[in-house]
Amino acid sequence: MDGTEVMANASGERTFDMAGLEKLLERTEKAIAELEAQNEGGEDLPPARLPPALTRAEHLQEQVRAAMKRLTQRRGPAKVNLTDGDAHFVKGRSGIVPGYNAQAVVSPLRAEPARVGGSFIIAAH
């Protein structure tokens, strides 16, 4: 059995605790309100599609609410990454980064210990 740290495809800057998520949610709500106010002015017809900035802000708001829910339901680390909710901070070659501690268990292909051969992965996590 052996393990290794594997970097996640996620930025450490998108890892938040509950207080950070609350601040980010507040900022997204403010940004959404400002963008909606810009669309409501005048007698112009409403746009056929939501502006990209508003769509991104609403998507981020959904991510933050889902992350807050995960933190309240989860035992263990009090932080969550918005890009990859399963990643946690691990020490790797590049320093402390979001990642995973991958584990593998192997068994020899042949029962004779004198022969050096290959191994067969029997479990991974």
MOGICOR-V447096 format. One record per residue. N is the residue number from 1. RES is the residue in one small letter. OMEGA is omega in whole degrees, 0 to 359 (999 if undefined). Layout:
BEGIN
n: {N/N}
res: {RES/RES}
omega: {OMEGA/OMEGA}
END
This chain:
BEGIN
n: {1/2/3/4/5/6/7/8/9/10/11/12/13/14/15/16/17/18/19/20/21/22/23/24/25/26/27/28/29/30/31/32/33/34/35/36/37/38/39/40/41/42/43/44/45/46/47/48/49/50/51/52/53/54/55/56/57/58/59/60/61/62/63/64/65/66/67/68/69/70/71/72/73/74/75/76/77/78/79/80/81/82/83/84/85/86/87/88/89/90/91/92/93/94/95/96/97/98/99/100/101/102/103/104/105/106/107/108/109/110/111/112/113/114/115/116/117/118/119/120/121/122/123/124/125}
res: {m/d/g/t/e/v/m/a/n/a/s/g/e/r/t/f/d/m/a/g/l/e/k/l/l/e/r/t/e/k/a/i/a/e/l/e/a/q/n/e/g/g/e/d/l/p/p/a/r/l/p/p/a/l/t/r/a/e/h/l/q/e/q/v/r/a/a/m/k/r/l/t/q/r/r/g/p/a/k/v/n/l/t/d/g/d/a/h/f/v/k/g/r/s/g/i/v/p/g/y/n/a/q/a/v/v/s/p/l/r/a/e/p/a/r/v/g/g/s/f/i/i/a/a/h}
omega: {179/179/176/177/180/179/175/175/184/180/175/180/178/176/186/167/185/180/178/178/179/177/180/177/178/179/180/178/178/180/179/179/179/180/178/178/179/182/184/184/174/182/179/175/177/180/180/178/177/176/182/180/179/178/179/181/179/178/178/179/177/179/182/179/178/179/178/179/178/181/180/181/190/169/179/184/182/179/178/178/182/179/182/185/180/182/173/183/176/178/180/180/181/184/180/186/173/180/183/172/183/181/177/176/182/177/178/179/181/182/183/181/182/182/175/182/180/177/180/179/182/178/177/179/999}
END
